Amino acid sequence: MNIDEQLDWPTFLASISLLQVAVVVCALWVIWRLLVKFWPFLRKLMATVDAIQQIPAMSQQIKDIHHEVHFNNGSSVKDAVTRMEQSIVILNAVHGIESPVGPVIVADRSTLEKGSIDEQHRN
């Protein structure tokens, strides 16, 4: 027994009232309007879910960035910047050049020794 034998199309179509058609059309219109109205929210929600799924994959990148912006005995960018600052302070002190932010004040030569300025930056 197939569906055509079970369902008599002319009888089925004759049994549908105009009110039923109007209700179905209105329901479809309301569903369409809700989808159009909430689509930006749904798109943002889907983007947020996708971003949350990518967080574990970004863990190594975050660790690499952390490594570069914290002191770690010379191999980070922060350590390189500190060494550059030390060199600039030494050159300014030796040549008597004022820094752009004001004069470089060196209490004694021990401040210019390697490591002493680095320790000042860490504190």
Buried (B, 14 or more C-beta within 10 A) or exposed (E): EEEEEEEEEEEEEEEEEEEEEEEEEEEEEEEEEEEEEEEEEEEEEEEEEEEEEEEEEEEEEEEEEEEBEEEEEEEBEBBEEBBEEBEEBBEBBEEEEEEEEEEBEBEEEEBBEEEEBBEEEEE
